[in-house]
Amino acid sequence: MEYKDGLPVLNFEELVSYIMEESQYPKTDIERILDLETEYMEKIGII
């Protein structure tokens, strides 16, 4: 497998299956908090 910047270089099908595998795992509390924080900042127009 080819790597660039420490990450595997994937074709479209490999990328889709990689994302599907990763999304099977529930988000951690920290990830959920960061998502909510980002959503809030977008709503109030900071980012």
N, C-alpha and C positions, 0 to 999 in steps of 0.2 A: 504494500500500500504506500502511496506517495504522501509525503507530509509537507506542509508549508506552515511556518510559524508555530510549529508544535501541534498542529491540528491536521487530521487526515483530509486529503483532497478527495471529495466525493462527487460522483456524477449525480444527476437529478434524482434518479431512482434510489441511489444509496442515501442521499440526503433526506429524502422523504421517509425512508424506513428508519433512519437514525433519529429523526424528529419524533416519529411515532413511538419508538422504543423509549426515548427520553420522556415523552409526555405521559407514559404509563405511571410514572412515579409521582406521588403527590408532592406538591410544593411544601417547602419548609415554612415555618411561621415567619422567618425573616424574609423570605422571598415574597410571601403574601403581604407583609407590611410594606416592603419596598414598592410592590405593585400599587397598593392603595395610596402610598405617598406620591408616587408618580402621577397617578390618576387625579389626585387632589391638586397637585401643582399645575397640571394641564388645565383643570377646570378654572382655577383662579388666574391663570395666564402667566405664571412664572416661567414655564417652559413651553 
